[in-house]
């Protein structure tokens, strides 16, 4: 009477990255319709020392990619952060979705007891897979996903909770 | 080789509500130090048709409360939304944490196959417990939690990711 580590992770990442891509499409349409320079939206922040929209998308993608790889006992690949257009950000999300498709449930299941070591504030920190997913990886994933959404809402893009939730 | 529905839900709600309360304490200290009327922060929004800080906290609490009750096969209690001060919002978070403490793992475990029916856009929608938790309840919980954080950051409250993550 349980759920698997795969069910608790990859389907959620897939659902939410799908919504991130759909919202990005709406943001591009808004910029085009209002003749807004894409760089303005892609660089938008909620406060000067917060990360801009582009970086929030990259980090959302990376938490999905890195969490999935680590739960499978693998070192995640590093991807360059060099996206500077709507199309390049769409490609980053697409590449992340393809990466997730490369994992079978059997590679992730059983990860609840696997040690995962990551640097936090420069210090290697080891979690059991279950705590890593529930207490660290999912909160971080949703943090950047929601920040990306909030930046767009703050800039007047017409999206709502339904867009954020995606295909649930 | 699995995790339980309890482990995937209540400990995350508890951890993140603890961080929400600690950030709220910092927001109050900021308002006091800068002589900001509490009502200004509590009513702050990222855009005119987005919900204000107080409502984001109430909804974060409600997603924790309602999800836990529904996974246990119970109708969640309805709580009035009448908080209008930092102290009252702290009490709402504390009451939610106490509510979660009232559930034993055995009441939640096994919920992955239990039907959960909720109104979405006015239409009763039925999920299996696992899809309800992973694809709907957690994304919603983190949505409002992150929105509360983003509103404060946008208003210059000095908090960071470590505050958001809480005691992981």
Interface residues (C-beta under 8 A of the other chain):
Chain A: X1 X2 X3 X4 X5 X7 X8 X11 X12 X15 X16 X46 X47 X50 X109 X110 X112 X113 X121 X130 X131 X134 X135 X136 X138 X139 X140 X142 X143 X145 X146 X147 X149 X150 X153 X154 X156 X161 X162 X164 X165 X168
Chain B: X1 X2 X3 X4 X5 X7 X8 X11 X12 X15 X16 X46 X47 X50 X109 X110 X112 X113 X121 X130 X131 X134 X135 X136 X138 X139 X140 X142 X143 X145 X146 X147 X149 X150 X153 X154 X156 X161 X162 X164 X165 X168
